[in-house]
Amino acid sequence: MDNSQNSKLHSLNIINRHKGNLNGIKDVIAFAPEEVKLSTEQGRLTIRGCELHVISLDVDKGELEFEGRIDSMVYTEERSPGKTASKVLGRMFK
């Protein structure tokens, strides 16, 4: 079974690059007018734009609604601290 079947639901809805609704949010890492960093069920999500601000946030339900000009959205895998360094060192000393 792949990871997408094991994880909880995460959805993202963007309207005209101006308004966004997300669920499956585990944590808000940072929120500034130019950049939002979130931990989601599908990895870390970074949203970049201009004049971004929260309309509503329910951490218990994992829901976020925001608005502002959305320029980009990037998902990256969340890593455990120290794993990246050990992988690099492991490749160096093979």
N, CA, C and O atoms as CSV, one atom per row, in Angstrom:
chain,resi,resn,atom,element,x,y,z
A,1,MET,N,N,0.845,-1.177,0.000
A,1,MET,CA,C,0.000,0.000,0.000
A,1,MET,C,C,0.891,1.240,0.000
A,1,MET,O,O,1.840,1.306,0.781
A,2,ASP,N,N,0.611,2.218,-0.850
A,2,ASP,CA,C,1.456,3.410,-0.881
A,2,ASP,C,C,1.065,4.401,0.203
A,2,ASP,O,O,0.004,4.277,0.815
A,3,ASN,N,N,1.934,5.395,0.443
A,3,ASN,CA,C,1.733,6.356,1.529
A,3,ASN,C,C,0.472,7.175,1.388
A,3,ASN,O,O,-0.105,7.574,2.399
A,4,SER,N,N,0.015,7.447,0.163
A,4,SER,CA,C,-1.166,8.290,-0.007
A,4,SER,C,C,-2.412,7.627,0.570
A,4,SER,O,O,-3.346,8.320,0.972
A,5,GLN,N,N,-2.440,6.292,0.616
A,5,GLN,CA,C,-3.585,5.605,1.190
A,5,GLN,C,C,-3.510,5.546,2.704
A,5,GLN,O,O,-4.537,5.385,3.363
A,6,ASN,N,N,-2.304,5.675,3.278
A,6,ASN,CA,C,-2.137,5.618,4.721
A,6,ASN,C,C,-2.355,6.962,5.395
A,6,ASN,O,O,-2.657,6.998,6.587
A,7,SER,N,N,-2.213,8.058,4.682
A,7,SER,CA,C,-2.295,9.382,5.289
A,7,SER,C,C,-3.731,9.900,5.303
A,7,SER,O,O,-4.601,9.397,4.592
A,8,LYS,N,N,-3.949,10.904,6.120
A,8,LYS,CA,C,-5.260,11.525,6.223
A,8,LYS,C,C,-5.495,12.426,5.019
A,8,LYS,O,O,-4.563,12.751,4.284
A,9,LEU,N,N,-6.732,12.820,4.827
A,9,LEU,CA,C,-7.122,13.650,3.694
A,9,LEU,C,C,-6.502,15.039,3.771
A,9,LEU,O,O,-6.491,15.669,4.828
A,10,HIS,N,N,-5.995,15.500,2.659
A,10,HIS,CA,C,-5.474,16.865,2.528
A,10,HIS,C,C,-6.050,17.415,1.231
A,10,HIS,O,O,-5.921,16.790,0.179
A,11,SER,N,N,-6.682,18.573,1.301
A,11,SER,CA,C,-7.197,19.179,0.079
A,11,SER,C,C,-6.866,20.661,0.050
A,11,SER,O,O,-6.641,21.299,1.078
A,12,LEU,N,N,-6.845,21.178,-1.167
A,12,LEU,CA,C,-6.465,22.561,-1.410
A,12,LEU,C,C,-7.370,23.098,-2.498
A,12,LEU,O,O,-7.522,22.478,-3.551
A,13,ASN,N,N,-7.970,24.248,-2.246
A,13,ASN,CA,C,-8.846,24.880,-3.217
A,13,ASN,C,C,-8.421,26.342,-3.358
A,13,ASN,O,O,-8.430,27.091,-2.381
A,14,ILE,N,N,-8.053,26.742,-4.564
A,14,ILE,CA,C,-7.631,28.119,-4.830
A,14,ILE,C,C,-8.628,28.756,-5.791
A,14,ILE,O,O,-8.999,28.157,-6.799
A,15,ILE,N,N,-9.053,29.959,-5.476
A,15,ILE,CA,C,-9.997,30.694,-6.316
A,15,ILE,C,C,-9.298,31.926,-6.879
A,15,ILE,O,O,-8.927,32.836,-6.139
A,16,ASN,N,N,-9.124,31.942,-8.200
A,16,ASN,CA,C,-8.553,33.088,-8.915
A,16,ASN,C,C,-7.226,33.582,-8.355
A,16,ASN,O,O,-6.946,34.780,-8.397
A,17,ARG,N,N,-6.409,32.680,-7.834
A,17,ARG,CA,C,-5.103,33.036,-7.257
A,17,ARG,C,C,-5.218,34.108,-6.178
A,17,ARG,O,O,-4.257,34.829,-5.913
A,18,HIS,N,N,-6.386,34.212,-5.559
A,18,HIS,CA,C,-6.591,35.257,-4.555
A,18,HIS,C,C,-7.076,34.717,-3.209
A,18,HIS,O,O,-6.837,35.334,-2.171
A,19,LYS,N,N,-7.754,33.573,-3.222
A,19,LYS,CA,C,-8.323,33.042,-1.989
A,19,LYS,C,C,-8.064,31.539,-1.941
A,19,LYS,O,O,-8.195,30.847,-2.950
A,20,GLY,N,N,-7.693,31.038,-0.755
A,20,GLY,CA,C,-7.400,29.619,-0.615
A,20,GLY,C,C,-8.057,29.000,0.590
A,20,GLY,O,O,-8.172,29.626,1.643
A,21,ASN,N,N,-8.490,27.762,0.428
A,21,ASN,CA,C,-9.033,26.943,1.512
A,21,ASN,C,C,-8.227,25.657,1.547
A,21,ASN,O,O,-8.061,24.996,0.522
A,22,LEU,N,N,-7.730,25.301,2.716
A,22,LEU,CA,C,-6.966,24.073,2.866
A,22,LEU,C,C,-7.495,23.290,4.045
A,22,LEU,O,O,-7.961,23.868,5.027
A,23,ASN,N,N,-7.424,21.957,3.946
A,23,ASN,CA,C,-7.622,21.127,5.126
A,23,ASN,C,C,-6.572,20.036,5.103
A,23,ASN,O,O,-5.915,19.807,4.087
A,24,GLY,N,N,-6.421,19.366,6.231
A,24,GLY,CA,C,-5.319,18.429,6.385
A,24,GLY,C,C,-4.060,19.140,6.852
A,24,GLY,O,O,-2.949,18.656,6.635
A,25,ILE,N,N,-4.239,20.299,7.499
A,25,ILE,CA,C,-3.123,21.076,8.031
A,25,ILE,C,C,-2.757,20.513,9.401
A,25,ILE,O,O,-3.616,20.390,10.274
A,26,LYS,N,N,-1.491,20.172,9.589
A,26,LYS,CA,C,-1.035,19.677,10.896
A,26,LYS,C,C,-0.503,20.809,11.762
A,26,LYS,O,O,-0.673,20.791,12.981
A,27,ASP,N,N,0.147,21.803,11.134
A,27,ASP,CA,C,0.750,22.890,11.902
A,27,ASP,C,C,1.018,24.070,10.981
A,27,ASP,O,O,1.319,23.893,9.801
A,28,VAL,N,N,0.906,25.275,11.528
A,28,VAL,CA,C,1.318,26.481,10.823
A,28,VAL,C,C,2.720,26.799,11.329
A,28,VAL,O,O,2.905,27.140,12.497
A,29,ILE,N,N,3.700,26.686,10.447
A,29,ILE,CA,C,5.093,26.900,10.827
A,29,ILE,C,C,5.416,28.393,10.852
A,29,ILE,O,O,6.048,28.882,11.788
A,30,ALA,N,N,4.981,29.112,9.818
A,30,ALA,CA,C,5.224,30.558,9.735
A,30,ALA,C,C,4.153,31.183,8.851
A,30,ALA,O,O,3.695,30.574,7.885
A,31,PHE,N,N,3.764,32.401,9.195
A,31,PHE,CA,C,2.777,33.112,8.388
A,31,PHE,C,C,3.175,34.579,8.344
A,31,PHE,O,O,3.136,35.275,9.359
A,32,ALA,N,N,3.557,35.042,7.159
A,32,ALA,CA,C,3.931,36.436,6.928
A,32,ALA,C,C,3.193,36.900,5.672
A,32,ALA,O,O,2.717,36.062,4.905
A,33,PRO,N,N,3.086,38.204,5.442
A,33,PRO,CA,C,2.372,38.696,4.264
A,33,PRO,C,C,2.926,38.197,2.925
A,33,PRO,O,O,2.202,38.191,1.929
A,34,GLU,N,N,4.198,37.777,2.885
A,34,GLU,CA,C,4.800,37.315,1.634
A,34,GLU,C,C,4.974,35.798,1.551
A,34,GLU,O,O,5.182,35.260,0.464
A,35,GLU,N,N,4.888,35.097,2.702
A,35,GLU,CA,C,5.156,33.663,2.684
A,35,GLU,C,C,4.446,32.950,3.829
A,35,GLU,O,O,4.448,33.418,4.968
A,36,VAL,N,N,3.843,31.819,3.508
A,36,VAL,CA,C,3.172,30.972,4.486
A,36,VAL,C,C,3.822,29.595,4.425
A,36,VAL,O,O,3.972,29.027,3.343
A,37,LYS,N,N,4.210,29.051,5.586
A,37,LYS,CA,C,4.779,27.706,5.650
A,37,LYS,C,C,3.886,26.854,6.532
A,37,LYS,O,O,3.615,27.195,7.684
A,38,LEU,N,N,3.434,25.738,5.971
A,38,LEU,CA,C,2.514,24.854,6.665
A,38,LEU,C,C,3.032,23.428,6.652
A,38,LEU,O,O,3.700,23.008,5.708
A,39,SER,N,N,2.720,22.690,7.701
A,39,SER,CA,C,2.942,21.257,7.726
A,39,SER,C,C,1.590,20.619,7.418
A,39,SER,O,O,0.615,20.852,8.131
A,40,THR,N,N,1.532,19.813,6.355
A,40,THR,CA,C,0.270,19.194,5.952
A,40,THR,C,C,0.398,17.679,5.999
A,40,THR,O,O,1.483,17.148,6.239
A,41,GLU,N,N,-0.689,16.998,5.772
A,41,GLU,CA,C,-0.700,15.536,5.716
A,41,GLU,C,C,0.122,15.025,4.538
A,41,GLU,O,O,0.483,13.849,4.509
A,42,GLN,N,N,0.425,15.884,3.568
A,42,GLN,CA,C,1.167,15.482,2.378
A,42,GLN,C,C,2.558,16.097,2.312
A,42,GLN,O,O,3.181,16.079,1.250
A,43,GLY,N,N,3.056,16.637,3.406
A,43,GLY,CA,C,4.378,17.245,3.441
A,43,GLY,C,C,4.297,18.723,3.752
A,43,GLY,O,O,3.223,19.251,4.039
A,44,ARG,N,N,5.441,19.389,3.693
A,44,ARG,CA,C,5.493,20.826,3.966
A,44,ARG,C,C,5.025,21.584,2.730
A,44,ARG,O,O,5.415,21.262,1.608
A,45,LEU,N,N,4.188,22.590,2.946
A,45,LEU,CA,C,3.668,23.425,1.866
A,45,LEU,C,C,4.103,24.859,2.109
A,45,LEU,O,O,3.853,25.419,3.177
A,46,THR,N,N,4.756,25.454,1.112
A,46,THR,CA,C,5.153,26.855,1.174
A,46,THR,C,C,4.362,27.613,0.135
A,46,THR,O,O,4.383,27.272,-1.048
A,47,ILE,N,N,3.658,28.647,0.582
A,47,ILE,CA,C,2.866,29.494,-0.309
A,47,ILE,C,C,3.525,30.861,-0.318
A,47,ILE,O,O,3.753,31.456,0.735
A,48,ARG,N,N,3.830,31.355,-1.504
A,48,ARG,CA,C,4.436,32.686,-1.628
A,48,ARG,C,C,3.494,33.590,-2.394
A,48,ARG,O,O,2.782,33.157,-3.300
A,49,GLY,N,N,3.506,34.880,-2.002
A,49,GLY,CA,C,2.633,35.832,-2.657
A,49,GLY,C,C,2.797,37.220,-2.073
A,49,GLY,O,O,3.883,37.613,-1.646
A,50,CYS,N,N,1.709,37.946,-2.063
A,50,CYS,CA,C,1.718,39.322,-1.592
A,50,CYS,C,C,0.436,39.588,-0.812
A,50,CYS,O,O,-0.650,39.175,-1.219
A,51,GLU,N,N,0.576,40.274,0.301
A,51,GLU,CA,C,-0.565,40.647,1.145
A,51,GLU,C,C,-1.395,39.426,1.566
A,51,GLU,O,O,-2.625,39.482,1.585
A,52,LEU,N,N,-0.718,38.334,1.899
A,52,LEU,CA,C,-1.404,37.133,2.378
A,52,LEU,C,C,-1.852,37.347,3.816
A,52,LEU,O,O,-1.091,37.851,4.641
A,53,HIS,N,N,-3.085,36.965,4.113
A,53,HIS,CA,C,-3.542,37.031,5.494
A,53,HIS,C,C,-4.617,35.970,5.752
A,53,HIS,O,O,-5.292,35.507,4.833
A,54,VAL,N,N,-4.752,35.605,7.012
A,54,VAL,CA,C,-5.671,34.554,7.446
A,54,VAL,C,C,-7.087,35.098,7.560
A,54,VAL,O,O,-7.318,36.148,8.160
A,55,ILE,N,N,-8.016,34.380,6.983
A,55,ILE,CA,C,-9.438,34.681,7.176
A,55,ILE,C,C,-9.943,33.869,8.368
A,55,ILE,O,O,-10.609,34.399,9.257
A,56,SER,N,N,-9.615,32.568,8.371
A,56,SER,CA,C,-9.973,31.718,9.512
A,56,SER,C,C,-8.979,30.567,9.627
A,56,SER,O,O,-8.413,30.103,8.637
A,57,LEU,N,N,-8.786,30.126,10.859
A,57,LEU,CA,C,-7.882,29.019,11.152
A,57,LEU,C,C,-8.486,28.190,12.276
A,57,LEU,O,O,-8.828,28.714,13.336
A,58,ASP,N,N,-8.612,26.891,12.031
A,58,ASP,CA,C,-9.063,25.956,13.058
A,58,ASP,C,C,-8.032,24.841,13.132
A,58,ASP,O,O,-8.068,23.899,12.341
A,59,VAL,N,N,-7.120,24.950,14.077
A,59,VAL,CA,C,-6.025,23.989,14.208
A,59,VAL,C,C,-6.564,22.611,14.570
A,59,VAL,O,O,-6.044,21.603,14.091
A,60,ASP,N,N,-7.595,22.549,15.405
A,60,ASP,CA,C,-8.153,21.255,15.811
A,60,ASP,C,C,-8.710,20.483,14.613
A,60,ASP,O,O,-8.544,19.266,14.533
A,61,LYS,N,N,-9.359,21.168,13.697
A,61,LYS,CA,C,-9.905,20.532,12.493
A,61,LYS,C,C,-8.887,20.484,11.355
A,61,LYS,O,O,-9.096,19.776,10.371
A,62,GLY,N,N,-7.784,21.234,11.480
A,62,GLY,CA,C,-6.772,21.258,10.435
A,62,GLY,C,C,-7.208,22.051,9.212
A,62,GLY,O,O,-6.859,21.701,8.085
A,63,GLU,N,N,-7.979,23.131,9.433
A,63,GLU,CA,C,-8.506,23.921,8.326
A,63,GLU,C,C,-7.949,25.339,8.354
A,63,GLU,O,O,-7.797,25.944,9.416
A,64,LEU,N,N,-7.650,25.854,7.170
A,64,LEU,CA,C,-7.130,27.212,7.017
A,64,LEU,C,C,-7.776,27.854,5.808
A,64,LEU,O,O,-7.869,27.244,4.743
A,65,GLU,N,N,-8.221,29.086,5.977
A,65,GLU,CA,C,-8.724,29.892,4.864
A,65,GLU,C,C,-7.913,31.173,4.855
A,65,GLU,O,O,-7.768,31.829,5.887
A,66,PHE,N,N,-7.380,31.534,3.687
A,66,PHE,CA,C,-6.551,32.729,3.592
A,66,PHE,C,C,-6.842,33.449,2.279
A,66,PHE,O,O,-7.480,32.899,1.382
A,67,GLU,N,N,-6.362,34.689,2.184
A,67,GLU,CA,C,-6.504,35.428,0.935
A,67,GLU,C,C,-5.293,36.316,0.716
A,67,GLU,O,O,-4.497,36.532,1.630
A,68,GLY,N,N,-5.159,36.820,-0.476
A,68,GLY,CA,C,-4.032,37.627,-0.908
A,68,GLY,C,C,-3.595,37.132,-2.276
A,68,GLY,O,O,-4.137,36.143,-2.770
A,69,ARG,N,N,-2.641,37.785,-2.892
A,69,ARG,CA,C,-2.178,37.351,-4.215
A,69,ARG,C,C,-1.255,36.143,-4.049
A,69,ARG,O,O,-0.243,36.219,-3.352
A,70,ILE,N,N,-1.606,35.040,-4.686
A,70,ILE,CA,C,-0.835,33.805,-4.595
A,70,ILE,C,C,0.060,33.715,-5.829
A,70,ILE,O,O,-0.428,33.661,-6.957
A,71,ASP,N,N,1.376,33.699,-5.604
A,71,ASP,CA,C,2.338,33.611,-6.701
A,71,ASP,C,C,2.846,32.193,-6.923
A,71,ASP,O,O,3.053,31.786,-8.066
A,72,SER,N,N,3.052,31.434,-5.847
A,72,SER,CA,C,3.535,30.055,-6.010
A,72,SER,C,C,3.172,29.214,-4.797
A,72,SER,O,O,2.950,29.721,-3.697
A,73,MET,N,N,3.119,27.911,-5.039
A,73,MET,CA,C,2.866,26.933,-3.982
A,73,MET,C,C,3.783,25.754,-4.242
A,73,MET,O,O,3.802,25.203,-5.342
A,74,VAL,N,N,4.554,25.362,-3.215
A,74,VAL,CA,C,5.528,24.287,-3.381
A,74,VAL,C,C,5.401,23.301,-2.222
A,74,VAL,O,O,5.404,23.689,-1.054
A,75,TYR,N,N,5.289,22.023,-2.568
A,75,TYR,CA,C,5.309,20.960,-1.567
A,75,TYR,C,C,6.713,20.377,-1.489
A,75,TYR,O,O,7.369,20.174,-2.510
A,76,THR,N,N,7.166,20.109,-0.269
A,76,THR,CA,C,8.421,19.394,-0.058
A,76,THR,C,C,8.175,18.335,1.000
A,76,THR,O,O,7.268,18.457,1.823
A,77,GLU,N,N,8.993,17.298,0.967
A,77,GLU,CA,C,8.877,16.236,1.961
A,77,GLU,C,C,9.366,16.762,3.299
A,77,GLU,O,O,10.360,17.484,3.361
A,78,GLU,N,N,8.675,16.404,4.362
A,78,GLU,CA,C,9.128,16.759,5.706
A,78,GLU,C,C,10.136,15.719,6.143
A,78,GLU,O,O,9.916,14.519,5.980
A,79,ARG,N,N,11.244,16.181,6.698
A,79,ARG,CA,C,12.311,15.288,7.127
A,79,ARG,C,C,12.477,15.359,8.628
A,79,ARG,O,O,12.236,16.391,9.256
A,80,SER,N,N,12.891,14.249,9.181
A,80,SER,CA,C,13.222,14.225,10.607
A,80,SER,C,C,14.570,14.900,10.799
A,80,SER,O,O,15.461,14.729,9.967
A,81,PRO,N,N,14.744,15.660,11.868
A,81,PRO,CA,C,16.040,16.298,12.108
A,81,PRO,C,C,17.156,15.256,12.168
A,81,PRO,O,O,17.007,14.204,12.789
A,82,GLY,N,N,18.270,15.566,11.514
A,82,GLY,CA,C,19.426,14.694,11.557
A,82,GLY,C,C,19.495,13.667,10.447
A,82,GLY,O,O,20.581,13.171,10.147
A,83,LYS,N,N,18.361,13.326,9.821
A,83,LYS,CA,C,18.384,12.320,8.767
A,83,LYS,C,C,19.161,12.791,7.551
A,83,LYS,O,O,19.905,12.013,6.954
A,84,THR,N,N,19.000,14.048,7.175
A,84,THR,CA,C,19.699,14.570,6.003
A,84,THR,C,C,21.201,14.534,6.217
A,84,THR,O,O,21.938,14.110,5.327
A,85,ALA,N,N,21.664,14.966,7.365
A,85,ALA,CA,C,23.097,14.969,7.645
A,85,ALA,C,C,23.660,13.560,7.636
A,85,ALA,O,O,24.749,13.340,7.106
A,86,SER,N,N,22.951,12.609,8.203
A,86,SER,CA,C,23.465,11.238,8.239
A,86,SER,C,C,23.519,10.638,6.844
A,86,SER,O,O,24.430,9.862,6.556
A,87,LYS,N,N,22.569,10.968,5.961
A,87,LYS,CA,C,22.594,10.468,4.591
A,87,LYS,C,C,23.789,11.034,3.837
A,87,LYS,O,O,24.462,10.304,3.108
A,88,VAL,N,N,24.059,12.314,4.001
A,88,VAL,CA,C,25.186,12.949,3.336
A,88,VAL,C,C,26.490,12.332,3.809
A,88,VAL,O,O,27.351,11.992,2.997
A,89,LEU,N,N,26.640,12.184,5.127
A,89,LEU,CA,C,27.856,11.589,5.680
A,89,LEU,C,C,28.006,10.133,5.225
A,89,LEU,O,O,29.113,9.679,4.935
A,90,GLY,N,N,26.908,9.423,5.166
A,90,GLY,CA,C,26.954,8.030,4.720
A,90,GLY,C,C,27.443,7.910,3.293
A,90,GLY,O,O,28.204,6.994,2.981
A,91,ARG,N,N,27.023,8.817,2.414
A,91,ARG,CA,C,27.480,8.783,1.032
A,91,ARG,C,C,28.937,9.193,0.919
A,91,ARG,O,O,29.655,8.694,0.053
A,92,MET,N,N,29.378,10.090,1.775
A,92,MET,CA,C,30.772,10.563,1.721
A,92,MET,C,C,31.742,9.461,2.125
A,92,MET,O,O,32.849,9.398,1.589
A,93,PHE,N,N,31.357,8.588,3.057
A,93,PHE,CA,C,32.272,7.595,3.596
A,93,PHE,C,C,32.002,6.189,3.103
A,93,PHE,O,O,32.370,5.227,3.776
A,94,LYS,N,N,31.376,6.040,1.956
A,94,LYS,CA,C,31.130,4.708,1.376
A,94,LYS,C,C,32.397,4.143,0.802
A,94,LYS,O,O,32.392,3.032,0.271
